[in-house]
Amino acid sequence: MTAGEHISRPPIPAELKVMIVSAFIIAIGFGIVSPILPQYASDFGVSAMAVSAVVSAFGLFRLLFAPASGRLTQALGRPRSTSSASSSSRSR
């Protein structure tokens, strides 16, 4: 390969770009919220241990249920799985 040649790479699919952007936004949001949680905890009279448990439970359950929700989404299709998830949260 000479100095003037470039390696051509296939373009990144739009779906992957959306996933990357959404993961980045979630990470930024979590990075903004996590540092101020101790202040909120003291304002509401909650211990730091309780805040830590809630944050840890969020991460743990997200890790545990991600594979199952991915399979469910593939089985039902995205529109059906999204509408069933939103209807189940509205019924509470």
C-alpha positions, -999 to 999 in steps of 0.1 A, spaced: 0 0 0 14 34 -10 10 66 9 -18 79 -13 -41 48 -10 -69 47 15 -86 16 29 -123 18 21 -146 7 49 -183 0 47 -205 27 62 -219 23 97 -256 13 95 -282 38 107 -295 14 133 -261 11 149 -257 49 149 -290 52 168 -278 26 193 -245 43 198 -261 77 203 -287 64 228 -261 45 248 -240 77 249 -270 98 261 -279 72 288 -242 72 300 -241 109 301 -274 111 320 -262 85 345 -229 104 349 -248 136 356 -273 121 381 -250 98 400 -228 125 416 -258 145 429 -276 115 444 -259 118 478 -272 154 481 -307 143 473 -304 115 498 -294 139 526 -322 163 516 -348 135 519 -333 118 549 -322 87 531 -290 69 539 -262 67 514 -265 29 517 -301 31 504 -291 52 474 -262 28 466 -287 -1 468 -311 16 443 -283 25 419 -268 -10 421 -302 -27 417 -309 -6 386 -276 -18 370 -281 -54 381 -316 -58 368 -307 -41 335 -279 -66 331 -301 -95 340 -331 -86 319 -313 -73 288 -309 -107 271 -345 -118 278 -359 -85 266 -338 -87 234 -352 -122 226 -387 -110 233 -382 -80 210 -370 -103 183 -399 -127 188 -426 -101 189 -411 -75 167 -402 -40 179 -435 -23 175 -455 -50 194 -429 -53 222 -427 -15 226 -465 -10 226 -469 -39 251 -443 -24 274 -459 10 273 -494 -3 279 -482 -23 309 -466 8 325 -498 28 319 -520 2 336 -504 9 370 
